[in-house]
Amino acid sequence: MTVLIGEVARRSGVSARMLRHYESLGLVRPTGRTEAGYREYSGEDIRRIFHVESLRSLGLSLREVGSALDDPGFQPSELVADLIRQARERIAAETALLTRLRRIDAAGPAGWEDVLQIVALLHALGSESAGKRQRAALSSIAEVPVPAEALVEAALSETDPVVAGALRWALAQSGEDGLALLGEGLGSPAADVRKRAVQSIAEISNDEATALLRDALSDTDIVVRRCAALALGARGVSEAVPTLVDMIVHEVNDVDAADALGGLASDPALAEQIATRLIDRLADDAIGAPARLRLTQALADIPGSATSRVLADLSHDQDRAVALTATYILKLRDAR
């Protein structure tokens, strides 16, 4: 039984014009023609039409469809893998476009000039030139600001320290939206991203930022914890003390850590706690001479009688450098 082209088009959903195009390409040839010249399709022809449409739905070109159907040795695995790659590239491109459009919309442009300015800044933030990225960050709080989402994405991926500083400054001006997004960055599986999130949050001076930094003190990565401790120490948060003391022991930003402890020790209640921790570490036999010297130096800015007593003991320490340092600190304290 054969069917005319109009009926085939109705059954298959493929237009008569497209069926004629298939025929011209040799994809689907009608079995015959009527005396009047109308194309007649057999059941096998119709099945082939459905096969063509099925393969087209996967993203194959008509040329690829022809090869798949006519080549007995055709192996689909390589072609399907290529189609998967192409589909992923299209999805990535469409996702990037959607993100760009959302960011433009979030900025609330008043006209096309604003749209063009935002687009230019977004392009500059993604530039390979560090100078362009820095200028974009510094100009991002102008009359038409870059959405906080774009700034956060840039800040969490920026490796140039100068550009990163500009981005952190811009985020500090962006308000609560930027802080909330930076908080999400603390949940990244990448430790480097979490570290950059902490460094950016540290530039924002409010209770919400402090709470996020407290959370970062329990991060699985020690570098992230140390960054959070330095920021919290500057804010007078006592939870940072253990990490700051460890930083002195391990000679990691030890000068900054000691300064932070000195600032915290201005609170008499914290001064005793800090002194106790430093003294306990000095008493640890596993601590080497260089670490003991750094701990002794850190005692210089810690007030209180407990500190004075341990410095007096350290002035007779077997390690000459420790003894001389403790003696010098005691003289300074007496002079005060």
Contacts in CASP RR format, 6 or more apart in sequence:
PFRMAT RR
TARGET T0000
AUTHOR 0000-0000-0000
METHOD contacts of the structure
MODEL  1
MTVLIGEVARRSGVSARMLRHYESLGLVRPTGRTEAGYREYSGEDIRRIF
HVESLRSLGLSLREVGSALDDPGFQPSELVADLIRQARERIAAETALLTR
LRRIDAAGPAGWEDVLQIVALLHALGSESAGKRQRAALSSIAEVPVPAEA
LVEAALSETDPVVAGALRWALAQSGEDGLALLGEGLGSPAADVRKRAVQS
IAEISNDEATALLRDALSDTDIVVRRCAALALGARGVSEAVPTLVDMIVH
EVNDVDAADALGGLASDPALAEQIATRLIDRLADDAIGAPARLRLTQALA
DIPGSATSRVLADLSHDQDRAVALTATYILKLRDAR
1 42 0 8 1.000
1 43 0 8 1.000
2 31 0 8 1.000
2 32 0 8 1.000
2 40 0 8 1.000
2 41 0 8 1.000
2 42 0 8 1.000
2 43 0 8 1.000
3 11 0 8 1.000
3 40 0 8 1.000
3 41 0 8 1.000
3 42 0 8 1.000
3 43 0 8 1.000
3 46 0 8 1.000
4 34 0 8 1.000
4 38 0 8 1.000
4 39 0 8 1.000
4 40 0 8 1.000
4 41 0 8 1.000
5 16 0 8 1.000
5 19 0 8 1.000
5 20 0 8 1.000
5 30 0 8 1.000
5 38 0 8 1.000
5 39 0 8 1.000
5 41 0 8 1.000
6 16 0 8 1.000
8 14 0 8 1.000
8 16 0 8 1.000
8 19 0 8 1.000
8 41 0 8 1.000
8 45 0 8 1.000
8 46 0 8 1.000
8 49 0 8 1.000
9 15 0 8 1.000
9 16 0 8 1.000
9 19 0 8 1.000
11 46 0 8 1.000
12 46 0 8 1.000
12 49 0 8 1.000
12 50 0 8 1.000
12 53 0 8 1.000
14 22 0 8 1.000
14 49 0 8 1.000
14 53 0 8 1.000
19 28 0 8 1.000
19 39 0 8 1.000
19 49 0 8 1.000
22 28 0 8 1.000
22 49 0 8 1.000
22 52 0 8 1.000
22 62 0 8 1.000
23 29 0 8 1.000
23 30 0 8 1.000
23 39 0 8 1.000
25 62 0 8 1.000
25 66 0 8 1.000
26 66 0 8 1.000
27 48 0 8 1.000
27 52 0 8 1.000
27 62 0 8 1.000
27 65 0 8 1.000
27 66 0 8 1.000
27 69 0 8 1.000
28 41 0 8 1.000
28 45 0 8 1.000
28 48 0 8 1.000
28 49 0 8 1.000
28 52 0 8 1.000
29 45 0 8 1.000
30 39 0 8 1.000
30 40 0 8 1.000
30 41 0 8 1.000
30 45 0 8 1.000
31 40 0 8 1.000
31 41 0 8 1.000
31 42 0 8 1.000
31 44 0 8 1.000
31 45 0 8 1.000
32 39 0 8 1.000
32 40 0 8 1.000
33 39 0 8 1.000
33 40 0 8 1.000
34 40 0 8 1.000
41 49 0 8 1.000
48 69 0 8 1.000
51 69 0 8 1.000
52 62 0 8 1.000
52 65 0 8 1.000
52 66 0 8 1.000
52 69 0 8 1.000
55 64 0 8 1.000
55 65 0 8 1.000
55 68 0 8 1.000
55 69 0 8 1.000
56 62 0 8 1.000
56 65 0 8 1.000
58 80 0 8 1.000
58 83 0 8 1.000
59 83 0 8 1.000
59 86 0 8 1.000
60 68 0 8 1.000
60 79 0 8 1.000
60 83 0 8 1.000
64 79 0 8 1.000
67 74 0 8 1.000
68 74 0 8 1.000
68 76 0 8 1.000
68 79 0 8 1.000
100 119 0 8 1.000
100 122 0 8 1.000
102 149 0 8 1.000
103 118 0 8 1.000
103 122 0 8 1.000
103 146 0 8 1.000
103 147 0 8 1.000
103 149 0 8 1.000
103 150 0 8 1.000
104 115 0 8 1.000
104 118 0 8 1.000
104 119 0 8 1.000
104 122 0 8 1.000
106 147 0 8 1.000
106 149 0 8 1.000
107 114 0 8 1.000
107 118 0 8 1.000
107 144 0 8 1.000
107 145 0 8 1.000
107 146 0 8 1.000
107 147 0 8 1.000
108 114 0 8 1.000
108 144 0 8 1.000
109 115 0 8 1.000
109 118 0 8 1.000
109 144 0 8 1.000
110 144 0 8 1.000
114 144 0 8 1.000
117 144 0 8 1.000
118 144 0 8 1.000
118 146 0 8 1.000
121 136 0 8 1.000
121 139 0 8 1.000
121 140 0 8 1.000
121 146 0 8 1.000
122 146 0 8 1.000
122 150 0 8 1.000
124 132 0 8 1.000
124 133 0 8 1.000
124 135 0 8 1.000
124 136 0 8 1.000
125 133 0 8 1.000
125 136 0 8 1.000
125 137 0 8 1.000
125 140 0 8 1.000
125 146 0 8 1.000
125 150 0 8 1.000
125 151 0 8 1.000
125 154 0 8 1.000
126 133 0 8 1.000
126 136 0 8 1.000
126 154 0 8 1.000
127 133 0 8 1.000
127 136 0 8 1.000
130 160 0 8 1.000
130 162 0 8 1.000
130 163 0 8 1.000
131 163 0 8 1.000
133 154 0 8 1.000
133 158 0 8 1.000
133 160 0 8 1.000
133 163 0 8 1.000
133 166 0 8 1.000
133 167 0 8 1.000
134 160 0 8 1.000
134 162 0 8 1.000
134 163 0 8 1.000
134 166 0 8 1.000
136 146 0 8 1.000
137 151 0 8 1.000
137 154 0 8 1.000
137 163 0 8 1.000
137 165 0 8 1.000
137 166 0 8 1.000
137 167 0 8 1.000
137 169 0 8 1.000
137 170 0 8 1.000
138 166 0 8 1.000
138 169 0 8 1.000
138 170 0 8 1.000
140 146 0 8 1.000
140 151 0 8 1.000
140 170 0 8 1.000
141 170 0 8 1.000
141 173 0 8 1.000
141 174 0 8 1.000
145 174 0 8 1.000
146 170 0 8 1.000
147 177 0 8 1.000
148 171 0 8 1.000
148 174 0 8 1.000
148 175 0 8 1.000
148 177 0 8 1.000
148 178 0 8 1.000
148 181 0 8 1.000
149 177 0 8 1.000
149 178 0 8 1.000
149 181 0 8 1.000
151 167 0 8 1.000
151 170 0 8 1.000
151 171 0 8 1.000
151 174 0 8 1.000
151 178 0 8 1.000
152 171 0 8 1.000
152 178 0 8 1.000
152 181 0 8 1.000
152 182 0 8 1.000
152 185 0 8 1.000
152 200 0 8 1.000
154 167 0 8 1.000
155 164 0 8 1.000
155 167 0 8 1.000
155 168 0 8 1.000
155 171 0 8 1.000
155 182 0 8 1.000
155 196 0 8 1.000
155 200 0 8 1.000
156 182 0 8 1.000
156 185 0 8 1.000
156 188 0 8 1.000
156 193 0 8 1.000
156 196 0 8 1.000
156 197 0 8 1.000
156 200 0 8 1.000
157 193 0 8 1.000
157 196 0 8 1.000
158 164 0 8 1.000
158 167 0 8 1.000
158 196 0 8 1.000
164 196 0 8 1.000
164 199 0 8 1.000
167 200 0 8 1.000
168 199 0 8 1.000
168 200 0 8 1.000
168 202 0 8 1.000
168 203 0 8 1.000
169 203 0 8 1.000
171 178 0 8 1.000
171 182 0 8 1.000
171 200 0 8 1.000
171 203 0 8 1.000
171 204 0 8 1.000
172 203 0 8 1.000
172 204 0 8 1.000
175 204 0 8 1.000
176 208 0 8 1.000
179 201 0 8 1.000
179 204 0 8 1.000
179 206 0 8 1.000
179 208 0 8 1.000
179 209 0 8 1.000
179 212 0 8 1.000
182 197 0 8 1.000
182 200 0 8 1.000
182 201 0 8 1.000
182 204 0 8 1.000
182 212 0 8 1.000
183 197 0 8 1.000
183 201 0 8 1.000
183 212 0 8 1.000
185 193 0 8 1.000
185 194 0 8 1.000
185 197 0 8 1.000
186 194 0 8 1.000
186 197 0 8 1.000
186 198 0 8 1.000
186 201 0 8 1.000
186 212 0 8 1.000
186 215 0 8 1.000
186 216 0 8 1.000
186 219 0 8 1.000
187 194 0 8 1.000
187 197 0 8 1.000
188 194 0 8 1.000
188 197 0 8 1.000
191 219 0 8 1.000
191 220 0 8 1.000
191 221 0 8 1.000
191 223 0 8 1.000
191 224 0 8 1.000
194 216 0 8 1.000
194 219 0 8 1.000
194 221 0 8 1.000
194 224 0 8 1.000
195 221 0 8 1.000
195 223 0 8 1.000
195 224 0 8 1.000
195 227 0 8 1.000
197 216 0 8 1.000
198 213 0 8 1.000
198 216 0 8 1.000
198 224 0 8 1.000
198 227 0 8 1.000
198 228 0 8 1.000
198 231 0 8 1.000
199 227 0 8 1.000
201 209 0 8 1.000
201 212 0 8 1.000
201 213 0 8 1.000
201 216 0 8 1.000
201 231 0 8 1.000
202 209 0 8 1.000
202 213 0 8 1.000
202 227 0 8 1.000
202 228 0 8 1.000
202 230 0 8 1.000
202 231 0 8 1.000
202 234 0 8 1.000
205 235 0 8 1.000
210 232 0 8 1.000
210 235 0 8 1.000
210 237 0 8 1.000
213 228 0 8 1.000
213 231 0 8 1.000
213 232 0 8 1.000
213 235 0 8 1.000
213 237 0 8 1.000
214 228 0 8 1.000
214 232 0 8 1.000
214 237 0 8 1.000
214 239 0 8 1.000
216 224 0 8 1.000
216 225 0 8 1.000
216 227 0 8 1.000
216 228 0 8 1.000
217 225 0 8 1.000
217 228 0 8 1.000
217 229 0 8 1.000
217 232 0 8 1.000
217 239 0 8 1.000
217 240 0 8 1.000
217 243 0 8 1.000
218 225 0 8 1.000
219 225 0 8 1.000
219 228 0 8 1.000
225 243 0 8 1.000
226 243 0 8 1.000
226 247 0 8 1.000
226 252 0 8 1.000
226 253 0 8 1.000
228 240 0 8 1.000
228 243 0 8 1.000
229 240 0 8 1.000
229 243 0 8 1.000
229 244 0 8 1.000
229 247 0 8 1.000
229 257 0 8 1.000
229 260 0 8 1.000
230 240 0 8 1.000
230 244 0 8 1.000
230 247 0 8 1.000
230 253 0 8 1.000
230 256 0 8 1.000
230 257 0 8 1.000
230 260 0 8 1.000
232 239 0 8 1.000
232 240 0 8 1.000
233 240 0 8 1.000
233 244 0 8 1.000
233 260 0 8 1.000
233 261 0 8 1.000
233 263 0 8 1.000
233 264 0 8 1.000
234 260 0 8 1.000
236 263 0 8 1.000
236 264 0 8 1.000
236 267 0 8 1.000
236 270 0 8 1.000
238 264 0 8 1.000
238 270 0 8 1.000
238 273 0 8 1.000
240 260 0 8 1.000
240 264 0 8 1.000
241 261 0 8 1.000
241 264 0 8 1.000
241 270 0 8 1.000
241 273 0 8 1.000
241 274 0 8 1.000
241 277 0 8 1.000
242 277 0 8 1.000
244 257 0 8 1.000
244 258 0 8 1.000
244 260 0 8 1.000
244 261 0 8 1.000
244 264 0 8 1.000
245 257 0 8 1.000
245 261 0 8 1.000
245 274 0 8 1.000
245 277 0 8 1.000
245 278 0 8 1.000
245 281 0 8 1.000
245 295 0 8 1.000
245 298 0 8 1.000
247 253 0 8 1.000
247 254 0 8 1.000
247 256 0 8 1.000
247 257 0 8 1.000
248 254 0 8 1.000
248 257 0 8 1.000
248 258 0 8 1.000
248 261 0 8 1.000
248 278 0 8 1.000
248 291 0 8 1.000
248 294 0 8 1.000
248 295 0 8 1.000
248 298 0 8 1.000
249 281 0 8 1.000
249 287 0 8 1.000
249 291 0 8 1.000
249 294 0 8 1.000
249 295 0 8 1.000
250 291 0 8 1.000
251 290 0 8 1.000
251 291 0 8 1.000
251 294 0 8 1.000
254 294 0 8 1.000
254 298 0 8 1.000
257 298 0 8 1.000
258 294 0 8 1.000
258 297 0 8 1.000
258 298 0 8 1.000
258 301 0 8 1.000
259 301 0 8 1.000
261 274 0 8 1.000
261 278 0 8 1.000
261 298 0 8 1.000
261 301 0 8 1.000
261 302 0 8 1.000
262 274 0 8 1.000
262 298 0 8 1.000
262 301 0 8 1.000
262 302 0 8 1.000
263 301 0 8 1.000
264 270 0 8 1.000
264 271 0 8 1.000
264 274 0 8 1.000
265 271 0 8 1.000
265 274 0 8 1.000
265 275 0 8 1.000
265 301 0 8 1.000
265 302 0 8 1.000
265 303 0 8 1.000
268 303 0 8 1.000
271 302 0 8 1.000
271 303 0 8 1.000
271 304 0 8 1.000
271 307 0 8 1.000
272 304 0 8 1.000
272 306 0 8 1.000
274 302 0 8 1.000
275 299 0 8 1.000
275 302 0 8 1.000
275 304 0 8 1.000
275 306 0 8 1.000
275 307 0 8 1.000
275 310 0 8 1.000
276 306 0 8 1.000
278 295 0 8 1.000
278 298 0 8 1.000
278 299 0 8 1.000
278 302 0 8 1.000
278 310 0 8 1.000
279 306 0 8 1.000
279 307 0 8 1.000
279 310 0 8 1.000
281 287 0 8 1.000
281 291 0 8 1.000
281 295 0 8 1.000
282 292 0 8 1.000
282 295 0 8 1.000
282 296 0 8 1.000
282 310 0 8 1.000
282 314 0 8 1.000
287 295 0 8 1.000
289 319 0 8 1.000
289 321 0 8 1.000
289 322 0 8 1.000
292 317 0 8 1.000
292 319 0 8 1.000
292 322 0 8 1.000
293 319 0 8 1.000
293 321 0 8 1.000
293 322 0 8 1.000
293 325 0 8 1.000
296 311 0 8 1.000
296 314 0 8 1.000
296 322 0 8 1.000
296 325 0 8 1.000
296 326 0 8 1.000
296 329 0 8 1.000
297 325 0 8 1.000
297 329 0 8 1.000
299 307 0 8 1.000
299 310 0 8 1.000
299 311 0 8 1.000
299 326 0 8 1.000
299 329 0 8 1.000
300 329 0 8 1.000
300 332 0 8 1.000
308 330 0 8 1.000
308 333 0 8 1.000
311 326 0 8 1.000
311 329 0 8 1.000
311 330 0 8 1.000
311 333 0 8 1.000
312 326 0 8 1.000
312 330 0 8 1.000
313 326 0 8 1.000
314 322 0 8 1.000
314 323 0 8 1.000
314 325 0 8 1.000
314 326 0 8 1.000
315 323 0 8 1.000
315 326 0 8 1.000
315 327 0 8 1.000
315 330 0 8 1.000
316 323 0 8 1.000
317 323 0 8 1.000
317 326 0 8 1.000
END
